[in-house]
């Protein structure tokens, strides 16, 4: 199931989705929205700038614009929110629906929404839902499944909770239990949080210009349900920010407002605990807890499965699942009974926290928003107009009993392992205004986020937080090399760093096993690969489009990385196994190049490409380079980018003003008929940016189109 639709979907649902036993939430909005009072201003790149008097009106316009640009993605997520993926995708979708109901988020939201969601944010959610529902009503030809509407505020909340759960590794937890992996391995083997992101903040003491800088550079798929959607929202109630979000979100996830900016990178917090329950030897579904026997709560998932090519015949199925005192529980025949517990299953706040961060006007207000701890495990790198830079390994972390090893499967028979409290925000790793003038994160160890003298001591923090002090990435090693060698980083230098294609000499492999062996083979290891070995040894560790070694090396890399026939653990522990695997894929890469190009010394730019809508460009960079480019192997021998640098925003604060520019890999719209389907591709590969502004008058003056939702 690792690469199934379940794994893909669960890694993305942060907007409109629902987990838990199926519920139908009433939709009785208290807010009144007149679309004629909302302006959607499209600039020359098709980016929507939403202007209105109130925040709910702006939220309505944002959701409408996102639906215009990609209603299919929004509906895909919505089908999961209704636990009706089976209707659209058949049996595979029904697996998702079962997981949705197993997690119990639906019931939790039903119980806590009224009391825990503030009234002002409820109005914002209602307005967003009204826009999605109005768009569906106005465009019935685009609607997949009419019963997926109306969208409700509770479902938006549930979707954010689901997305946070996936980022915390819930798909791996479920998979690990079902496959029996928790009887053998560490649970964090299944907490794979993704390939990466970059963020850099530069203080005025290092910039040399009196300015403060921030680079926002998250690495996501560049199309589909994981891709970034760029937008600007501006109300007369103090909401004015330009950045990016996922389709169906209700505010900006990271970006720049008039006062401050922040970037997200994925962290290493331990956000999921797995418990092996002590079951009664005779009484079915009874388990021991604190010396007493308790019965598992039995529930039934209601599944609807579409059959046939068009899925127009639907089969209704019910399937059992269980809950213990710890939470969702899976009963397996071969491996035992396991429960799992995650903070994200009980936290309604991520959507609201992002909204409060959007509206913060200074560091104090921003930090107050962080103290909500709704966003469960995204690192934050921050800069503002008051010359403050800040980093925090942000998240909502359980306060765990230190007597237990929380990396292992835990005993599920004692309240000592049933956490109910959480660490405060000020108990997490964080730094503000380091004397060396820079902060960064590239998914490397959060204990290496500045110069060595400023980094925190890992021994000050509980091991159970999940921080990995030894985690290395090529990007992290390389950025530290760059910063340590500079006495000044002006804005031009920061942009140069952003597009750096140099790998460090101490090259690491993304699955945590060494690639160094591959760089030092000789003809004695395999005579038929002598020419391939020459390329590996001659490589200067760069990803320029003119590099005649990188294409062959990257192709081999992808073949090895995608080979799951041998575990990463075995690859780490056995040089002989590594050699066997490496040689197999080096040989396959050579054959691939000879077949498609007639030679192996092909420049990277002829192989690694960015493609969409009939356009194709050579693109520099590489896997885990600062200029991050991850590719799929195409049938014609080329490497086609699908993930990495997508939305990139560069911000500098000068004389109290935010100055921004950005670029996206493709364009503002995911509709092939749009002029903005692929109009940023040339800029992206040429490493150029388009200017952003928060100035309302300038945006209207330069507008390509101004209209109201529904026009």
N, C-alpha and C positions, 0 to 999 in steps of 0.2 A: 504493500500500500504506500510505500515511501514516495513514489512519484505519481500517485493516482490523483484523480480529480479532487478527492478529499483533501490530500495534502496541499494541493494548489489553492483550493478555495479557502481552506482554513488559514492559510498564510496571508489572506488579503482582506477579510471581511471587517472593515472598520467604519462602514457607513450605514447601510440599511440591512440589518440581518437579525435573526432571532434564534436563540438556543433555548431549549427547555421544552417541557410538555406543551403541545400546541395550545395556544390561547388566541382568542379573538378579542382584541382591545377595542373598546368604543372610541370613536373619534368625534368629540364635541368641542371644537376649538372655541376658546374665549377671545381670541384675537381677531380683529377685523382687518382685512387686507384689501386695498384697492390697487390692482396692478398698474393703473394709470398714474399712480404716484411714484412708481419705481422706474428708474432709467437703467437700461443695460446699454453701456457704451462700449462698443467694440473698437479696439485700436487697429492699426494697420496690420497687425499680426493676428487679429481675431481674438485677442485676450479680452475677456469680459471684465469691465469695471462697473460695479453695481453701486448706484447712488440712490438714496432715499432718505427720508427724514428719520425714520426709526430703525432700530436694529432688526426687529422682526420683518419689516419690509425689505431690508437688505438681504436677510436670510432667504426670503421668498425669491428674490431676484437671482441669488446665487444658485439655488437649487434649479430654477428654471433654466438658467444658462447652461448648467452642467448637463441637464437633460437634453437640451438642444445639441450639445456637442457629443454626447455619448449616452443615449437612453438605454442602449442594450446592456452596457455594463451595470447601470443602475438596476435594471430589471433582474439581471443575473444574481445580484446580491439580494434583491428583494425576494426572489423565489426561495432562497435559503432562509430568509427571515420568516417566511410562512411555513417553513419545514415542508416545502413542496418542490424541492429539487427533483424528486422522483418523477413528478409530472413532466418535467422538461427533459430530464436526462436518463430516465429509466432506472434500472437496478443500481447503477453506480450513484446516481443522484439520491436514491433512497438510503444509501449508506450515510450520506451527509445528513439527511433528515433524521436518521437514527441518532447520530452524534449530536445534532442540534438539541434533541429532546433529552438525551442522556445528561447533558451538562446542567440542566435545571435553571438556566438563566431566565427563561421566560417566567417561571413561577416567582423567582426572586424579584424581578422587575414589577410584576403584578402586585406583589406584597408591599414594595417599598417606594414605588414611583411617586405616589401622591405626597408622602411626607418628606422624602429626601431630595427631590428635585425642586429648586427654588422657582417661584412663580414667574420671575422675569425670564428664566431660561425655558420654562414650559412654553411661554408665548413664542420664543424663538423657534423651538422645535415644531410647534403647531404651524407656524408660517412656512417652515421648510416642507412639512408634509402637505400642506395645502397646494404648494407649487408642484410637487411631484404628482399629486392626484389630479390637479388641473391639467398638467401636461398630458397625462395618460388619457384624460377625457377628450382633450383637443386633438389627440393623435392616436385614435384607436387602431389604425393600421400598423402602428409600431408596437402595440401591446402584445406581449407573449401570452399572458394568462390573466384574464380579466379579474379572476378571484384573488389575484395578488394585490389588488387595490380595494380599499384605500390603505395607504401607508399611514401609520400612527406614530405619535411621538415615542411611545414605549418601544416600538420596534427600532427606531433610530438609536435609542439608548442601548438596546440589546445588541445592536450591530457593533457599536463601539466596544462593548464588553467582549463580544466575540473576537473582534480584531485584536484586542489586547491579549486575550487568552491564546490566540494563535501565535502571536509574537512571543508569548511565554512558553510555547512548546506543547500545547495541548494535543496537537495531532500526533506528535511523537510519543507522548504519554499513552494515548489510546492504542497506538500501533504497538508500542512496546509491551503493553499488558496482553493484547490479543495474540502477539507472536511468541509470548513466553520469554521475552528478553530480560525481564526483571528478575528472573531466577538466576541470571548469569552475570549481568554487567551493571556498571554504574548507570543510574538513571539519567545523569546529564549527558550521556552519549546521545540521548534523543532530544536534547535541548539545542537543536541547531537553529540559530536565530538569523541565518542569512549570510550573504557573502560580504556585505559591507556598506559603509558610508564614510564620508569625510567631513570634518568641520574644523575650521581654524579661526581663532580670534587673536587680533594683534592690538596691543595697547599703544597709546601715543608715544610712550617712552621708547618703543622699538620702531615705530613707523617712520620717525624722522621728520614728519610733516605736521605733527600735532593732531593727526586724525586717528580714529579708531576703526578697525576693519573687522569684518566677519565674512567668511566664505561658507555658504550653505550648499552642501553637495551630497545629498542622499543617493544611494545606489539602489534603484528599483528596476523592475522590467520597464522597458520604454514604450510598451503598448499593453492594452488590456486592463484587467481589473486591478493590477498592482501599480499602474503607471500614475505619475503625478499629473494633476490638473492645475494649471496656473490661473490665478484670478486676483482681482483687487476688489475689496469691499469698503464702502465709505458711507457712514450714516452721519446724522447731525447729533448723535448721542455719543460721540467720541470713539467710534469704531472706524479705523482707517488703516488698513494693512494690505500689503501686496506680498503674495507668497504662493504656496501650493498646498493642495489637499488631494484626497482621493474622491472620485466621483460619488456623490451622495453625502459627503461630509457637510457639516453645517457652519464651519468656520475654517480659517486657515490653520494648517498643522504646523508649518514653520515658514517664517518670512520676516518682513520688516515693516514696522509701523513708524510713526513720526518720531518716536523716542528710543526705540530699541529693536533688536533683532535677535533671533535664535535659530539654531540648527539642531536637528536630531541625528544621533547615531545609535545603533543598536547596542545595548549593554549586555552584561554577563550575569545579571542577578539570577539567583536560584528562585524561580517563581512557581515551581510545581513540585509537590511531594507525593510520593506513592507509598501506600501502606498495604502490607500483607496481612489480611485478616485471619484471626484464629477462629476457625469454624468449628461448630459443635460436631462431635464424631457421629452422632446419630440423627439429630434434628436438623432437617434441611433449612438452609438460609438463616441459621442462628449463629451469632458470633460473640466472642468474649470481649468485654470492655470494662476495665476497672473491676475485675473480679466477678462480673455478672454477665449473664447471657442476654443478648438483645436480638430481636428479629430484624433482618433487613427489610426496609420498606420496598415493596414491589410496585413498580409502575409499568405502564404500557405505552410504548411509542406508537403513534398512529401514522402509518405510512401510506402514501398514495403513489403507485408506480405506473408510469406510462409505458404502454407496450406498442409494438409495431413501429414501422419506420417513422411515422408521423406522431407517434405517442398519443394517438387519439383514442385508444382503448385503455382504460385506467382500472387498476386492480387495487383494492383496499386491503391492507395488511396491518396486523398489530404484532408488536414484538416487545418482549419484556426487557426491562432494565431495573436497576436497583440503586438504593441510596443507603448509606450507613451514616453514623455520626460525623464521619470525615467528609462525606460528599458523594459524588458519583461513584458507582461501584460496578465492576464487571466480574461476572462469574464465568470462569473458564473451566472446561472439563479437564484439561491436561495440567494446567499450571497453578490452579488455586483461585482464590477470590481476592481481588485487589480493589482498593479505593484510591482516589486521588483528590487532592485539595490544592486550590490555587486562589490567591487573592483576587484575581480578575473575575472570578465567578460571583463575587459578592460586592463589586465596586461599580456604582452607577455613575461615577464622576468624570470619566475621561473626556466626554464631549464638552461638558461644562468647563472643565479645567482649561482646555484649549481656547475656549471662548474668552475666559478671564485673562489668559495670557495674551490673547489678541489685543485686549483693551488696556493692558498695563501701561502706565506712563513713566515708570521709573523702576529701578531695581527692587525697591521695597515692595511695590505692588506686584511685581513679577514673582518674587520669592513667596509672597503670600499665596499666590495662585498655585505655586508648586507644593505648598503645604497641604493642599487638598489631596494630593497623592492619588489622583484618579488615573493619571497616565502611569502605567505600571512599570515600564522598564526601558524607557528611551532616555539615553544620555542627552544632556543639553549643554551646548556651547553657546555663550551669550556675549553680546556687546551692546553698548548704548551710547547715547550722545553725551553722557556725563563722564565718558572715558572709563567706564567700568567694563572689565571682561571677567567672565565667570564660567566655570565648568562644574557640573555635578553628574555623578553616576546615579541618575534619578530613578526612582521606582517606589513601589509599595512592597516592603519586605517584611515577612513574618518575624516576630520575635521568638526565636526557636530555642529550645532547651539545649544547652551546650553539651550535655551528656551523650547526645546521639550524633551519629554521623549522618548528616542530612544529604549527603551525596548518594547514600545507599538507599535501598528499599527499607522502609521503617516498620517497626512493629505496630500493627494496627489493633492493639488491645489495651491501650493505656491513654489516659487524658494528658499524659506528659508529652505526647507527640501531637496532640490536637491543639495547634496554636489558634489563638483568638485575638492577639494584639500584634501591633506592627511597630517597626522602628520609626522614629521621627525623621523628618527630612534632614535635620541637622546632624543626624547620626550616620549619614551616608558620605562617601568620598566626595569632596568638593574643594575648589580653590577659587580665590578671587584676587585679581590684580597681582599676579606673581611678579617678583622684581625683574625677572628676565624678559617680561613683556609679551609672552605668548602662551596660548593654551590650544590644545588640539585633541581630537580623538579620531582614530581610523579603525575602530573596532579592535584595537590592540588593548593590552591591559590598561585598565583605568588608573593604575598606579604609575603609568608613564604618560601623563598628559601635559607635562611642561618640562622645563629643564630639570636635571637630576636633583639639584639642591632644593627645588620647590615641590617635588613630588611627595605625596604622603607615604607614611610607613604602613605597609600592609598589615603589620602585626597589631596595629591599633584597632582593627576591625574584625568582628566575628567571622570565622571561616564560613559559617552557615549562610552569610549573605550571598555567597556564590561568586564573589570576585575572583578572577583568575590572574594572579600576579605574574604568571609566566607566559601569558598569551602574547604571541607575536604576529604581526602582519607585515608583509612587504611594505605596505603603505606607511605603517607606523615606524618601521626601521628607517625608511627613506626620509620621512619628514623630519625625524629627529636628526638625521645626518645634515639635512639642509639647515634647519634652525640653529643647530650648534655651530655651524660654520659662518653665520651671519651676525653682523653687529647692527644691521638695519634691514627692515622689511618694508619698503614703501609699497604703494598700491600696485604699481607695475610689476614689482617682484612677486607680490602675492598672486597675481593672475598668472604669472609665469609658473609659479609653484603649482597652482591648481591644474595646469596641463602638463605637468612633469611626466615623462615617459621612461624615466630611468628606474630600473630595479636595483635594490641594494646588492652588494657583493654577498652578504649573508642571506641568500635567497631561501625563503621558507615556502612550504607547500600548504595549500589551503586545507587539506585534511590532516594537518599536523604531523605529517611524516616527511622525511627529508627528500628533496629532489637533487641534492648535491651529487649523489651517485651518478645520476644521468648526465651530469655535466663533465664527468671525468672518465667515461668509458673510452677504450682504445680498440683497435682492430683485434687485439688478442681476445676481447670479450665476445665479439661476433664479427668475423671477417666481412660478411656481406653488408654490414652496416658501417664500415669504416668511413664512408663519405658523410653519413649522418652524424657520426661522432665528431667529425671535423667541424661540422656546423655548430654543434652544441658547445664545443670547446672554444670556438672562435666568437661566439656571441658576446657582444659588449653589454649585455643586460639592458638593452634599450628597445622601445616599441615604436620607433619612427616608421613611417610608411615606406621609407626607402631601405629599411633594414632587410638584408637578404637571408638572415638566419632566423628571425623571430617567427615568421609564418610557420615554418616547419616545427619549431619548438612549441608554439602555442597549440598547434594542431595535436601534437603528441600529448601536451598537457591535458587538453579536453578529453582525449581518449582515455587517459589514465584516470582523470577525475571522475568520469562517468562510468568507470568499470567497478561495479559493485560485487564482482565475483569473489573478491578477497576483502576482508574487513580492514578498516583503517588501522585497527589495533595490530593485526598481523603484519601489515605493511610497516608499521612503526618498529615492530620487534624483530623482524627478520630481513636481513640484508639480502639473503638468497631469494626470498619471495619478491622483494622489491625489484631485484634485478630481472627476474623472470617476467614480471608484469611490465616493467619499463621496456625491456627488449622487444616484447610482443607488440607493444604499441608504437615503438619507434619504427619497427619494420612495417607495421600497417600504415603509418603516416608516410613513409617513403613510397610505398606502393600507391597510395592515394595521390601523391604529388606527381609521380611519374604518369599515372593514368590521366590526370586532368590537365597538367601543365607541361609534361614532357621533361621536367627537371625538378630538382629539389631546391635550387637557389633562387626562389621566387620572392621578390620584394613583398613586404607585408601588405602594402597598399593594393596589390593585385589579388590578395586573398581575403583580407579582413575588411568587411564592408558594412556600411549602413544602408539599408534598402527600404523603400516604401513607395507604393503608388507609381511604379515605373521609374523611379529615380534610384540611383545607386552611387555611393561615394566611398572612396577609400577613407578609413578612419584610423588614426594613430591611437596608441595606448595598448593595454593588455590586461589580463586577469590579475587583479590585486596590485596593479600599478596605481599611482595617484590619479592618472588619467585612466579611470577604470572602464574597461571594455570587456564584457563577457559575451561569448558567441556560441551559437549552435552550428554544428557541422552540416553544411548544405550538400545536396547530392552532386553539385557541380564542382566540388572540391573547395569551395569558398567557406569562409567563416563569417556568418551573419550576426551582427550585434543584436542582442535581445535584452541585455541588462547592463547596468553600470551607470555612468554619468547620464542623467536624464535632465531633470530640472536642476539648473545651477543658478544660484543668485549670489552676486557679489555686492556687499554693502560697505559703504564707508560713511562715517559720521564726521562731518566737517563744519565747524562754526555752528554747531547745534542743529544741523540739518542732515537728514538721511538722504544719501545719494546712492542709487541702486542701478544695477543692470543684471540681465538674466538671459538664459537661453534654454531651450528644450530640444530634445533630440529630433522630434518630428514637427509638431505644430500644436495649435490650440484645439483642434477638432479631431475626433476619431472617425468621422464620416468621410469616406473616400470622395464624395462629391464636393466637399468643402475646399475652398481655395487655401485653407489653412491646415490641410491634412498633412502636408509635408514641407511647408514653406520655410521652416527653420533649419532644415537639414544641412544646407550649405554653410550657414553660420556655425552650426554645431561642429562640423568636421574642420572648419577653418579656425576654430577656437575664438570666435567673435561673439559679442554680446549685443543685445538690443537694450536701449535705455528704458528704465522704469521711472515712474514718478507717482507721487501721491497728490500732486497738484491738480485739483479739480478743473480749474479753468483751462490748463494746458491739455488735459485729457479730452475735454469737450472740443477744444479748438482743433485738435489733431485727429478727431474721431473718424473712423471709417463708416460707422453706422450708429445711430442712437434710436432706441425703440423701447417700448414697454413689453413686459411679459405677455404673451398671447397675440402680439401683433405679427 
